[in-house]
């Protein structure tokens, strides 16, 4: 019986605390690129060829602003850092977008905590990429 109570109560206790985790130390542009992913289990990256990288970054910025549980932390003409919080436990993922040149946007989405993101970061980048394709 105590084992069952423990299994039931742990998710509720975790939901009360909203585990945020530390901000990744490798955020930002380094030598003209975003940092590479440390592994595919909790990080995803993409590079999109676009007609106008600055305009694409602005389009994605607006889309991110209108997404629930997101916050744009830093934004410039060629870089955006935003955080996404999960609905139940409040796990935080960091998203970076970088207009590398006039026709390339780099993207990286990484979870702050955990061994696996269950594909959430890759799915996020896929959705953003499709937003660019539809424009």
VEXLUM-901423 format. One record per residue (C-alpha): residue in three letters; x, y negated, z negated. Coordinates in pm, 1 decimal, decimal comma. Each point is the difference from the previous one (the first is absolute). Example, Ala and Ser with C-alpha at 12.3 -4.5 7.8 and 13.67 -1.06 7.14 Angstrom:
2
SITE   tipa         c1         c2         c3
SITE    ALA     1230,0      450,0     -780,0
SITE    SER      137,0     -344,0       66,0
END
This chain:
135
SITE   tipa         c1         c2         c3
SITE    UNK        0,0        0,0        0,0
SITE    UNK      273,3     -259,0      -77,8
SITE    UNK      155,9       73,0      339,4
SITE    UNK     -324,9      -94,5      178,5
SITE    UNK      -37,5     -318,4     -204,3
SITE    UNK      354,1      -97,0       89,1
SITE    UNK      -65,9       52,9      372,2
SITE    UNK     -313,2     -211,9      -18,9
SITE    UNK      136,8     -280,1     -215,5
SITE    UNK      335,8      -61,5      172,7
SITE    UNK     -149,6     -159,6      315,8
SITE    UNK     -219,1     -227,5     -210,1
SITE    UNK      291,5     -110,9     -216,2
SITE    UNK      216,5      -64,5      306,0
SITE    UNK     -278,4     -207,8      155,7
SITE    UNK       -3,9     -224,6     -306,1
SITE    UNK      368,3      -86,5       30,6
SITE    UNK       35,4      -63,9      376,6
SITE    UNK      354,9      111,1       68,2
SITE    UNK      168,5     -272,2      201,5
SITE    UNK      368,0      102,3        1,5
SITE    UNK      306,9     -208,6       75,7
SITE    UNK       32,3     -207,0      315,4
SITE    UNK      231,9      183,5      244,0
SITE    UNK      349,5     -149,5       -6,9
SITE    UNK       46,6       35,0      376,3
SITE    UNK     -280,3     -229,5      116,1
SITE    UNK       78,4     -266,6      257,0
SITE    UNK      203,6      -31,8      314,2
SITE    UNK      353,3      137,5       -5,5
SITE    UNK      226,1      -35,7      304,6
SITE    UNK     -298,2      -73,6      223,5
SITE    UNK     -211,5      298,9     -108,2
SITE    UNK     -234,7      116,4     -271,8
SITE    UNK      146,1      269,5     -223,3
SITE    UNK      -48,4      355,3      117,2
SITE    UNK     -225,5      236,2     -191,1
SITE    UNK      171,2      211,1     -266,4
SITE    UNK     -220,7      292,0      102,1
SITE    UNK     -333,0       73,5      167,9
SITE    UNK     -180,8      117,1     -314,2
SITE    UNK      -84,2     -350,2     -124,1
SITE    UNK      112,7     -237,6      275,6
SITE    UNK      -83,4      -65,9      363,8
SITE    UNK      147,8     -228,5      261,2
SITE    UNK      -94,3     -109,6      348,8
SITE    UNK      118,3     -226,8      276,2
SITE    UNK     -247,2     -152,4      242,5
SITE    UNK       70,8     -159,8      336,9
SITE    UNK     -228,6     -301,9       40,5
SITE    UNK      -41,0     -294,1      237,3
SITE    UNK       55,8     -259,8     -274,4
SITE    UNK      142,8      116,0     -334,0
SITE    UNK      -78,8     -324,2     -185,9
SITE    UNK     -364,7        9,4      111,1
SITE    UNK      -20,8      370,1      -88,0
SITE    UNK      135,9      -70,8     -347,5
SITE    UNK     -267,2     -267,4      -49,5
SITE    UNK     -272,7      237,4      119,5
SITE    UNK      115,4      269,4     -243,5
SITE    UNK       25,7     -257,0     -279,5
SITE    UNK     -367,2      -92,6       43,9
SITE    UNK      -98,3      367,0        3,8
SITE    UNK      197,7       65,2     -318,9
SITE    UNK     -152,4     -305,9     -172,7
SITE    UNK     -346,1      146,4       61,6
SITE    UNK       87,4      344,2     -135,6
SITE    UNK     -123,7       79,1     -352,1
SITE    UNK      258,5       34,8     -279,8
SITE    UNK      278,7     -167,9      197,5
SITE    UNK      219,4     -297,4      -72,5
SITE    UNK      239,4     -175,7      232,6
SITE    UNK      307,1      -56,1     -215,7
SITE    UNK      228,0     -173,5      250,6
SITE    UNK      -49,8     -128,0      351,2
SITE    UNK      211,4     -194,3      247,8
SITE    UNK       -3,3      -43,4      377,5
SITE    UNK      161,9      339,9       54,0
SITE    UNK      -51,7      200,2     -324,2
SITE    UNK     -288,9      112,8     -217,8
SITE    UNK        1,0      193,6     -327,8
SITE    UNK     -334,0      116,1     -138,2
SITE    UNK     -111,4      238,7     -271,5
SITE    UNK     -287,8      246,4       16,6
SITE    UNK     -151,9      148,9     -317,9
SITE    UNK     -186,1      330,0       -0,7
SITE    UNK     -360,9      -12,0     -109,5
SITE    UNK        2,0      248,2     -287,6
SITE    UNK      343,2        3,2     -160,7
SITE    UNK      134,5     -333,5      122,4
SITE    UNK      314,8      149,5      154,3
SITE    UNK      179,9     -271,2      195,5
SITE    UNK      149,0       32,6      347,9
SITE    UNK      220,5     -266,3      157,9
SITE    UNK      -46,9      -88,2      366,1
SITE    UNK      255,7     -195,2      199,6
SITE    UNK      -40,9     -136,0      351,9
SITE    UNK      283,9     -163,1      191,0
SITE    UNK      -16,2     -174,8      336,2
SITE    UNK      344,5      121,8      100,6
SITE    UNK        6,1     -179,5      333,9
SITE    UNK     -255,2     -147,4      240,6
SITE    UNK     -142,6      339,2       93,8
SITE    UNK       61,5      231,3     -298,8
SITE    UNK     -171,0       34,0     -337,5
SITE    UNK      153,3      234,4     -255,5
SITE    UNK     -210,4      139,0     -284,5
SITE    UNK       70,3      193,6     -317,6
SITE    UNK     -244,4      111,8     -269,2
SITE    UNK      132,6      163,6     -317,1
SITE    UNK     -154,0      124,0     -325,2
SITE    UNK      150,2     -126,2     -323,0
SITE    UNK      -72,9      315,2     -202,8
SITE    UNK      -40,9      369,5       63,4
SITE    UNK      153,7      270,2      209,3
SITE    UNK     -269,4       -6,8      267,1
SITE    UNK     -245,7     -257,2      132,6
SITE    UNK     -222,6      263,1      165,2
SITE    UNK       51,3     -174,3      335,1
SITE    UNK     -144,6     -336,0     -108,0
SITE    UNK      295,5     -209,5      118,6
SITE    UNK       12,1      163,3      343,1
SITE    UNK     -375,6      -43,0       34,7
SITE    UNK       29,9     -369,5      -93,3
SITE    UNK      258,4      -56,8      273,6
SITE    UNK     -209,2      193,6      251,2
SITE    UNK     -299,7     -226,6      -72,0
SITE    UNK      212,3     -314,4       33,8
SITE    UNK      150,6      129,0      324,1
SITE    UNK     -347,4       63,2      140,3
SITE    UNK      -96,3     -356,9      -91,9
SITE    UNK      286,6     -118,5      219,3
SITE    UNK     -103,5      233,0      282,2
SITE    UNK     -355,4     -138,9       -2,0
SITE    UNK      120,2     -359,3       40,3
END
